[in-house]
Amino acid sequence: MNKEVIKKILLPFFVFLMLIQIWSIIAINVEDFPTPSDTYVAAFGGVNGEGDDVIGVLSDPFYIENQDDKGVFWQILASLERVFGGFALAILVGVPVGLLIGMSRTAQYALEPFIHILKPVSPLAWLPLLLFIFRDINLTAISTIFITSIWPIIINTSLGVRSVNEDYLNVAKVLRFTSFEKIMQIILPVAVPSIFAGMRLSLGTAWLVIVAAEMLTGGIGIGFWIWDEYNNLNYHNIIIGIIIVGLVGFLLDILMEKLANFFDYRKKI
Amino acid sequence: MSSDEFLKLEKIKKAFQLNNGEEYVAVVDVNLNIKKNEIISIIGHSGCGKSTLLNMIAGLDVQTDGNISLEKKEIKGPGPERAVVFQNHSLLPWLTVYQNIEMAVKKVMPELGPKELRERIDKFVNMVNLEVAKDKYPGEISGGMKQRVGIARALAIKPKVLLMDEPFGALDSLTRANLQEHLMRIQQSVQNTVIIITHDIDEAVLLSDKVIMMTNGPEATIGEILEVNLPRPRNRVALQNNKEYIRCREAILSFLYEKFAKDDE
């Protein structure tokens, strides 16, 4: 192993030990704050600081007790389903709208002001309105994801379209490409890296939004689970929840990066 | 159809609207008759509107006034019968050499079956000696090779006129010479009408039957037309002491640097 690799493994490990140390100090000074070891036991099972035998939340993440009591895996799955639902809708609508704005000045002038006004609106501001419209937890969560994650897709798609080299378009003109051929054979290949950059931002936003949305909508989902554990005074589970949310978000980002590279012609050469 | 009515430019004027509302006349009163299978060079200082002229023939730009016709048909917009080799090759970087040519041939000759299509592409890949680079991406091959692919792609769609906008301008002089040889050899085998925009005097004399010399802009127009009476195939080394070659070179030199000198380039 070379030095660089050793550094990459050792340095995060030292930081990890430091974080555990800081956590312990906080746990000692704040009443009822879970210690690192209690949290570990709460996650993977064993005997906690008070001598109780505990079944960890991660030792059986697949259990289904009843409709309202399911393992952590099902909570994450429910959140992911909503995220991908809203995200897929955002792609379906966002990419064509982005193409339109990128290709037509008229569409750009007509739509851009509204994009800039709606983009900074917090998902939590949309939530009550959408809940009022749909009166359904799932639809509300999915539509909240949709409406907050569509903006980066639209903006990045239109930027990608505008980055198409004039020479490539001249080639299309000389060959008398139809608009459809021009989009499929020239514009999309150029814009794809930018579209995926937008999708990556979107998915990140969607995962941030879902936790907050589920705390308000309730039912099932990792966001709701964290809030539920707070109400049940299971503070160690909140920390476990935070770590799970972080890890899943990280995995989603890696997945999008791999996907983006796969479709990026510049990475193939 | 008589062969002297092939590509005709009549009283071409191109003016641009400037931001301050004034009009900038780039070229004016350009009249030109290009015969079938002729090789024409258009030479002039930068800003003389030679690229604008080529773009208008290609249909990528529209003249303010005047007519351009090919085989008595007025040119309206771009089309594959007037293929363009762009200065910066403009190959699509996500397609291989083969796919770049394939894309053009497929679109222009949709009637070709898979076997004929493959044969046609291979023929033109071979014509520019790029068999080894066939499956490479433009990013993996040299500038000279890219320009050869550009030429192969343009020729593969069987154009009536091949338009080349400073095709070798971005290349070093050795590569440029190599590509000029390629072009002359190809022209020997597939007769074509070619218009080359250039600012290289030797290139103009070596390649063309006629050299069109443009005056300086604004309001640039054709200053002189020089006939190059040199037999083909031409050999650049042998030509260095040829009287006709020297005469042509000197005529262009004197036009560009005495009659229409431009010192602030």
Interface residues (C-beta under 8 A of the other chain):
Chain A: N165 D167 Y168 N170 V171 K173 V174 L175 R176 F177 E181 Q185 I186 P189 Y265 R266 K268 I269
Chain B: A58 G59 L60 G77 P78 G79 P80 R82 A83 V84 F86 N88 S90 L92 P93 W94 M103 A104 K107 V108 Y137 G139 E140 I157
